[in-house]
Structures are given as C-alpha cells and as structure tokens.
Amino acid sequence: MNPTAQRTIQIVLLVVGTIITLMAVFLFAGCVKNDAQINANKAVAVAEVSSADRLHAAAGFFTPDGKFHSPQLGLLYPTKLSVGERISVDYDASNPDGLVRPTGRNASLAIIPCLSLIVVGWAVIAVLMVLVAEAGRRRRSIAHTVN
C-alpha cells in the first residue's frame, strides 16, 4: 500500500470515527430535548402496554378529556415492559400522541448506549488503523528488501 493511499484510508477512518461520535452525541442531545419538551408541559396518565419487545413498546392511555391516545412511535425508554402491563406514563400534554415515556425514566438511560457506541466505534477504527499501518509497513519492508 503506497503512503498516499494509506494516509487517505486513515483520514477516512478518522472521519468515520468522528461521525460516529457526533451521532452518539446528537442521539443523547435528542433524548435530553425530548425530556425537556415533556417536562415543559408534563401530564401523567396510566397506560396499558399493547406490544413490547427489547427495543420498542407501544401503549395506549386516556387523557383527562376522555380521548384515547397511542403514540405512533411508541414509548421513549421502552425496556423491561411486558404486554398487558399497566404503567404510569409522562407525556407532553400539548401532544399526547407524540412524546410519551414511562414515569421515572429519562435521558440518563441513554448515557450507556451512547458511550458504548462511541467506545465500540473507536475500538473498531483503532483496529482498522493498525491493520492499515501494518499493511503499509509490510509493503515498505518487502519493497526495501527487493531493492
């Protein structure tokens, strides 16, 4: 691998690592923004979980005006919920079909996944950087031996 190609690959890897880091930071910032939006106009209701898996949960609830709401995108922070479970939820009273989360859960639950994304992303980038450097070193070593 010639030095120019090696440097280009390494720069691209650094850019990819930076993009992964920025995505994780923006993901966490989005969680904080959603929580702030709920907290700014917070209402509480009892909801029944209608579907749940590891990464998604849907629930429906009635607002004080008697209307039934089931957020199309499901609940924020949906882990460890089961179908049929009745839970307390916080929601944005101005948009009950939008942002809804189980009471007591907030953006702090997103810290570990976001940090994990950053750490794993940079670990993969580091391994690839070492492999690229080693490939370049071997090529230079072979070229030096031949000459």
C-alpha positions in Angstrom: 0.0 0.0 0.0 1.5 3.3 -1.0 1.8 6.0 1.6 -0.7 8.3 -0.1 -3.4 5.5 -0.1 -2.5 4.6 3.5 -2.9 8.2 4.6 -6.2 8.6 2.7 -7.6 5.5 4.3 -6.5 6.6 7.8 -8.1 10.0 7.3 -11.3 8.4 6.1 -11.3 6.2 9.2 -10.8 9.2 11.4 -13.7 11.0 9.7 -15.9 7.9 10.2 -15.0 7.8 13.9 -15.8 11.4 14.3 -19.2 10.9 12.6 -20.0 8.0 14.9 -19.1 10.2 17.9 -21.2 13.0 16.7 -24.1 10.7 16.0 -24.0 9.4 19.6 -23.7 12.9 21.0 -26.7 14.1 18.9 -28.7 10.9 20.0 -28.2 11.8 23.6 -28.9 15.5 22.9 -32.2 14.4 21.3 -33.1 12.4 24.4 -32.4 15.4 26.6 -34.5 17.6 24.3 -37.4 15.2 24.3 -37.3 15.1 28.1 -37.3 18.8 28.3 -40.3 19.0 26.0 -42.2 16.5 28.1 -41.2 18.3 31.3 -42.2 21.7 30.0 -45.9 20.6 29.6 -46.0 17.4 31.6 -49.1 15.4 32.3 -49.4 11.9 33.8 -51.7 9.0 32.9 -52.0 5.3 33.4 -51.3 3.4 30.2 -51.6 -0.2 29.1 -48.7 -1.7 27.2 -50.1 -3.2 24.0 -46.9 -4.5 22.5 -43.3 -4.8 23.7 -40.0 -6.2 22.7 -36.4 -5.4 23.6 -36.3 -2.1 21.7 -39.8 -1.0 21.3 -43.0 -0.7 23.3 -46.5 0.6 22.4 -49.0 1.7 24.9 -52.4 3.4 25.0 -53.9 5.8 27.6 -56.8 8.1 28.1 -56.2 11.8 28.7 -58.4 13.8 31.2 -60.6 14.9 28.3 -61.6 11.2 27.7 -59.7 10.8 24.5 -57.6 7.6 23.8 -54.0 8.1 22.7 -51.5 5.6 21.5 -48.3 7.3 20.3 -47.4 6.0 16.8 -43.7 5.8 17.5 -44.2 4.1 20.9 -42.7 4.9 24.2 -39.4 6.5 24.9 -37.1 4.3 27.1 -39.2 1.1 26.5 -37.0 -1.6 28.1 -38.3 -4.2 30.5 -42.0 -3.7 29.7 -44.4 -6.5 29.0 -47.7 -6.7 27.1 -50.7 -6.1 29.3 -48.7 -4.3 32.0 -50.3 -1.1 33.3 -47.8 1.7 33.8 -47.7 5.3 34.7 -46.5 7.5 31.8 -45.5 11.1 31.5 -46.5 12.8 28.3 -46.4 16.2 26.6 -50.0 17.5 27.3 -49.8 19.6 24.1 -49.1 16.5 22.0 -50.2 13.3 23.7 -49.7 11.3 20.6 -46.1 12.4 20.4 -43.7 12.2 23.3 -44.5 9.6 26.0 -42.2 7.9 28.5 -42.7 5.6 31.5 -42.8 7.7 34.6 -39.4 7.8 36.3 -37.4 7.2 33.1 -35.3 9.9 31.4 -32.3 10.6 29.2 -29.9 9.2 31.8 -30.9 5.8 30.4 -29.3 6.8 27.1 -25.8 7.5 28.5 -24.5 3.9 28.5 -25.8 3.1 25.0 -24.4 6.3 23.6 -21.0 5.9 25.3 -20.9 2.2 24.1 -21.5 3.4 20.6 -18.6 5.7 20.9 -16.2 3.2 22.5 -17.0 0.3 20.2 -16.9 2.6 17.1 -13.4 3.9 18.1 -12.2 0.4 19.0 -13.1 -0.8 15.5 -11.5 2.3 14.0 -8.3 1.7 16.0 -8.1 -1.9 14.9 -8.6 -0.9 11.3 -5.9 1.9 11.6 -3.4 -0.7 13.0 -4.2 -3.1 10.2 -3.7 -0.4 7.6 -0.5 0.8 9.2 0.8 -2.8 9.3 -0.1 -3.4 5.7 1.8 -0.3 4.8 4.8 -1.3 6.9 4.9 -4.8 5.3 4.7 -3.4 1.8 7.6 -1.0 2.6 9.6 -3.8 4.2 9.1 -6.0 1.1 10.0 -3.1 -1.2 13.1 -2.3 0.8 14.2 -6.0 0.8 13.7 -6.3 -3.0 15.8 -3.2 -3.7 
